Amino acid sequence: MNGDGPNCPEQQVNPVAEHVRDNRIGHLYPCAGCGHVRSTNREFDAYGQEAA
């Protein structure tokens, strides 16, 4: 899964880290412009196979 930075023009950023715990998956997305790292957390039940 790719993400977009909310305040930066970069689109479809690949995650630099992934963590799976119980029924949740987390990703870290870096901004190439400013270096800020954004994290996301999703529950598998809420997103089905799309979250993995």
C-alpha positions as CSV (number, residue, x, y, z in Angstrom):
1,M,0.0,0.0,0.0
2,N,1.3,3.5,-0.8
3,G,0.4,6.7,0.8
4,D,0.4,10.4,0.0
5,G,1.8,13.1,2.2
6,P,-0.9,15.5,3.3
7,N,1.2,18.7,3.1
8,C,3.8,17.7,0.4
9,P,3.5,17.3,-3.3
10,E,5.0,13.8,-3.4
11,Q,2.4,11.2,-4.5
12,Q,2.4,7.4,-4.0
13,V,5.2,7.2,-1.4
14,N,6.4,3.7,-0.6
15,P,6.5,2.8,3.1
16,V,9.9,2.4,4.7
17,A,8.7,0.1,7.5
18,E,5.8,-2.2,8.2
19,H,4.7,-3.7,11.5
20,V,2.0,-6.3,12.0
21,R,0.5,-6.8,15.5
22,D,-2.6,-8.8,16.3
23,N,-5.2,-7.7,13.7
24,R,-3.4,-4.4,12.9
25,I,-0.8,-3.3,10.4
26,G,1.2,-0.1,10.6
27,H,3.4,1.6,8.0
28,L,5.9,4.5,8.1
29,Y,6.0,6.9,5.1
30,P,8.8,9.4,4.7
31,C,8.5,12.7,2.9
32,A,11.3,13.2,0.4
33,G,10.8,17.0,0.6
34,C,11.0,17.7,4.3
35,G,12.0,14.4,5.9
36,H,8.9,14.1,8.1
37,V,7.8,10.5,8.7
38,R,4.1,9.8,8.9
39,S,2.6,6.7,10.4
40,T,-0.6,4.9,9.6
41,N,-2.4,2.1,11.5
42,R,-5.1,-0.1,10.0
43,E,-7.2,-3.0,11.3
44,F,-7.4,-5.9,8.9
45,D,-11.1,-6.4,9.7
46,A,-11.9,-2.9,8.6
47,Y,-10.0,-3.1,5.3
48,G,-9.9,-6.8,4.5
49,Q,-7.0,-7.9,2.3
50,E,-6.5,-4.3,1.0
51,A,-4.7,-3.5,4.3
52,A,-1.9,-6.0,3.8
